[in-house]
Amino acid sequence: MQRRWLILAVLFVARTAMGFQYQTVASTAPLLLRELHVGFAELGTLIGLYHICGVVLSLPGGLIIRRLGDKNLCAIGLALMASGGCVMGVSHSYGVAFGGRLASGMGATLFNLVLAKMATDWFARREIVLAMAVILSTWPFGIALGLFIEPRIAVAFGWRSVMLLAGGICLVSLLLVALFYRAPPAETEAASNAQGAGVPQWRTLAPVVVAGIMWGSFNAGLVTYFSFVPSFLAASGGLSMADAGALTSIALWIGMASIPFGGFVVQRIGRPFAAIVMFCTLAATSLALIVAGMPPFLTCVLFGLAIGPPPGVITSLPARVLAPAERAIGFGVFYTCHFLLQASGPAIGGWIHDTRGGAASLLFGSALFLVPLPMLALFRFLTVRLQAGRIAVVAPAASRGG
């Protein structure tokens, strides 16, 4: 069905806008720090604020999806992202910027939650790893665009113009979703038949929580990279912020290709768990090598290759255990865990930067990429127990029916 690829393209554009808006604070950091009279801890809080709402909105967001529908909630999320960008664009104090960033974060939380369900509904039966990898490649793509473009716009026109531009792109994305998105026929039928169903049992939610921790720690490490590597390279290598941002963005430009390509290769080879172990370890190593003084160009390239295969696999893990009627609430739980880690990571990294220096903050980010390794073993254990429990329930019922 060709419509699913059109919808995937629309979702690609919309999520690229989210990544572009997320990067606005880090890309304009020198100007923002000076004009708002704040430090790196406050800067890290602003960065993390974009996702802190996910801690409290993801779970109720899953319930809201079932009442309002995917498309309506997606539109609300994009509208909040656009309005929050505009508020930041007219702010002259940290408090107003905080409020605008909070509004954008609320919208991004709802948008990101429903986006994962949209993609899963259209691709769960085939090519789910590839589809999720394509969607997830928009995050480094949007951030790489921000790293490359936003500092130059900020220098030429001021940091507020960057915020307004990001809000405008979110508004364009809203129009595209309104025009082109449709729910898949199978999902429409399932929704009409679900009625009161859809609340997963705790045995089903346990591996979803573990998968959410994996995804949250991976993203917190990624945020640490593009939030603090530019400042570290500028301070240690004597580069301008624009040049340091462009060098840092190399990894994200590579990630834009390595994430969908990695998802395609992993799906064809059929070794998803091995890919998580290998490439998360490589990402942690490459980030540590930047601190060790290795040539930044080579380490950024290595990092960009390393972040490719894991995202599609990790975000497809909930589909392994959630039935269609359970996805709204299940993904709400998944993103609650994810946002808790992703929102706290930049604030902790900023505090470490202020107290221990830039190198320590990057080593903290390196350690975050190792968290998925033990979590993966726990996910496999819980999934095996879940499947065994389902078989034990079905077998007696089948024997009685015979």
N, C-alpha and C positions, 0 to 999 in steps of 0.2 A: 504494500500500500504506500503510494508516494506521499500522501498527506503527512505521514509520520516524519518524513525527512524534512518537509517544509516546516512543520512545527518544531523540529529539532533546531533548524536554522534560526527561527524566531527566538527560541529560548536561548540559543547561543548569543545572539545580539543583546538580549536583555540581561543576561548574567555578565556579559562583558562590561556593561554599564555599571553593574554593581562593583566589579573589581576596580574599575576606573575611579569610582567614587570613594571606595575604601582607601585608595592610595593617596588621596588628596592631602591628608594631614601630614603623612611622612614626607611627601614630595615637596611640600612647602614649609617644612619644619624650620629652617633658619629664619625666614621672614615671620612665621607665626610665633616662634619663641620670642623674637625681639618685640613685635608689636603688641602681643598679649601679655608680655612680662611673666612668662611661666618657664618651668624647668623641664627636664626630660621625663620626670615622673608624671607631671601633668600631661605632657605630650603623649606618653604611653597610655595614660588613662583615656585620652581622646581617641587614640587609635583603637583601643580595646572596647571603647564604648559602643562602637559600631556593632559589636556582637554580644555585648552584655545583656541586651534585651532578650536574646535567645534563651537565656537561663530561665526566664519567667514566662516567656511567650510561646516557646516551642510546644509544650504540652497542651496548654489551652488552644494553641493554634491548630493542633490536630483535631480538636473537637469542633473548632470554628469551620474548618474545611468541610466537615460533614454537613454543616448547616448552611453555609453560604455558597459552597461550591468552589472548585479549583480556580476557575477563571476570575470570579469576583474577588476572591482573596488575593490573587496575583495582582489584580488592578489596584487594590487598596495598598498593597505593599509598595508597588512602584510609585504611586501617588505620594506616599509618605516619604520615599526616598527623594523624589523631586522637590517636595516642599522643604524637607530638611536641608538639602543642598542650598536652596535659596536663602534660608534663614542664616546659614553659615556665611553665605556670600554678602550679607548686609551686617554681620556682627562686628562690634568694636570692643567686645569684652569677652573674657573667658567664659563667663556665665551664659551669654547668648550663644556663643559657639558650642558650648556644652549642650544646650537645649536643641540646637539644630542637628548636632551629631546624634543626639539621642533619638530624635524623630526619624532621621535617616536609618539608624540602627533598628528601630522598631519595624520600619518598612522592609528593610533587608532581611530581618528575621522571618517575617511572614512570607516574603517573596521566595527566599531560599528554601523554606520548608515545603511550600506548595510546589515549587519547581521540581524538587526531587520526586515528589509523588507523581507529577505530570509525566516526567520522563520514564519513571518505572511503569506507570499504567500503559504507556504506548510501546514499551520495549521489553517488558518483563518476560515475555515468552520467547524472545530471540534477541540476540545482540545487546543484552543488557549491559555487559561490561564495556563494550565499545560505546554505546550511547552515553553511559555515565561518564566515561573518559572524555568524550567530546564535550559534554556539558562542563565538566570540571576544567578542561583546558581553557575555558573562558576566564577563569580566575587569574592565572598567570598572564594571560593575554591582556586583560584589562589593566592589571597592575604594571605590566611592562610598558603599555602605552602611557600609563601615568608617570612612570619613572622617566620615560624619554621626553614626554611632551610637557607635563605639568610644571617642572622647575623652570623651563624656558618661558612658559606663559606667565608664571608668577613673577619672574624677573622683569618681563616686559610690561605686564599690565597689573601686577599685584596679585597676592594670594587669593583675594576674594573672587577674582575673575575665574580662578580654577574651580572654586566651589560652585559658582553659577553655571559654568560649563558642564560640570558633572550632573547637576540637577536637570539641566536641559536634555542631556542624553537619556536620563531616566524617563523623562516625559515622552521622548520619541519612542522608547521601548514600550511604554504603556500603550501608545497608539498601535504599535505593531501587534502586541498581544491581543488587544481588543478586536483587531481586524481579522486575525488569522487563526487564533487558537480555537480548537474544538476538542471536546472530550472524546476518547475512543469509544466506539459503539459497545464493546464488551464491558467497559467500565461503567457506561451509562446503565446498561442492563443490570450489572451487579449492584450498583447503587440503589436501584429501584427495588431490588429483592432483599437488600441487607436488613432494612428496618432496624431493629434494635441491636444488631450484631456489630462486631468490630472491635471489642475490647479484648486485647490479648491477655492470656494468662501469664502469671509471673515466670513460668518456665520458658515461655516464648520471649518475654521481655529481657530476661537475663543476658542472653547473647547479644541482643540489640544494644543494651547498655554498654557491654564490653566493646562492641563495634564503634559506638559513639565516642568512647574514650580513645580508641585508636585514631579515629578521624580527627578528634579535637587536638590530641597531642601532635599529630602530623602537621596540622594547620598552624598550631602555635609555633612550631619550629620554623615553618615557612614564613610566618609573619615576622619572627625574629630576624630572619635573613634579610627580607627587603625593608625592614624598618630600621635596623641598626648597622647593617653592612655598609651602606653609603657613608654614614658618619664615621665609621671605623676606617674606611679607606681614605676618606678626606683627611682625617687626623693623622694617620700613620703613613700615608703615601703622598701627602702634599697635593692631592687632587682638589679641583673645585667640586662643589656639590653637584653641579650639572654633570661633570665628567664621571664622578663617582656613582651617580645615579644611573648614567648610561652604561657603565661597566657592570654594575649590579644587575641591570635589566637583561644582560646577556643570558643569564640562567633562566629567566622567565620567558624570553623569546624562544629559547630551546625547549622549555617546558611546554609552551604552546603546541609544539609538534610532538614532543616525546610523550605527553599524556595520552592523546588519542592513539598515537602509534603504539605506545606501550600497552594500552588497553586492547588494541587489535591483536598484538602479538601474544599477549597473555591468554586471550580467549582462544586463539588458534592452538597454542601449545598446550593449554590446559593445566598449567602449574601456578595457580594464583597465589597460594600461600608461600611458595618458595620465592616468588617475585617480591612479596612484602618484606620477607626477611633480608633478601639480598640488597634491595635498593634502599630500604630505610637505613640499613647499616652504611651503605655508600653515601647517602645524604648526610648522615651524622659525621662521617669521616671527612667529607669535603668541606663542611662548615668549620670543623676543627683545623683543617689545613690552612684556611684563611688566616686564623689566629696565629698559626705557626710561621707565617711569613712566606708561604708558597706563592708563586706568581698568581695574582688575583684573576687574571684572564682564564688561566687553566682551571683553577678551582671553581670559578663561576660556571664554566662549561661543564665540568664534572657534576656540579650540583644540579644544573639544568637537566642533565641526562638521568640523574638519580631520582628526581621527583616525578618521573614519567609514569612508570608502571603501577605504583601503589594506589593512587587515588581511585581509579575505576574499580579496582578489586575491593577496596575497603568500603566504598559507598554502595556496592552491590551486595554486601554481606546481609543487610536486613532483608533483602528480597529472598534470601535462602530460607528464612524462618517465618516470614510474615505472609499470611493469606491476603488476598486482595482486599477483603473487608477490614483487615487489621492495619492496613498501611497508613491511614491518616494518623491514628494514635501512635502506631509503632514508630513512624518517622518523627513524630513529635518527641518521643522519648529519646530517639537517636540524636536529634539535634539539640535537645536540652543538655545532654552530656557533652556534645561537641562544642557548643557555645560556651559552656562553663569553663572549659579549658582554653579555648581560643580567645575568650575575652580577658581572662586573667593572665594569660601568657605575656602580652605586651606590657601590661602594668608591672608585672614582676621583672620582666626584662629591663624596663626603664629604671626601676628601683636599683637593680643590680648595676646598671650602667652608671647611675649617679654615685653609688657607694663603692663599687669595685672596679669600674672602668669598662670601656667598650669590649675588650677581649673577654672579660668574664660573662658579659651578656651574650656573646656569640657562643661560648662554651655551654651556657645554659640552653640555648637553642639547639645545639648539637645533641645534648642529652635528651631533648624532647623527641627526637626522631628515633630513639631507641625504645621508647615506651611501647610502641605497637608490638614489639617482639614477644614479651611475656603475655600481653593481652591476646595475641593471636593464638597462643597455646591454650589459654583459658576459653576463648571462643570455640575452638575445636572440641574441647572437652564438654562444654555446655551444649553444643549442637548435637553431639553424639548422644548425650543423655536425653535431649529433647526428642530426637528421632526414635530412640528406643522406647520412650514413654508413649509416643503416638502409636507405634506398632503394637505395644502391649494393650492399648485401649481398643484398637481396631480388630485385633485378632479374636478376642472373645466375642465381639459383636458379629464377626463373620461366622464364627462357629455356631452361634445361636441361630443366625439366619439360615445356615445350611441344615 
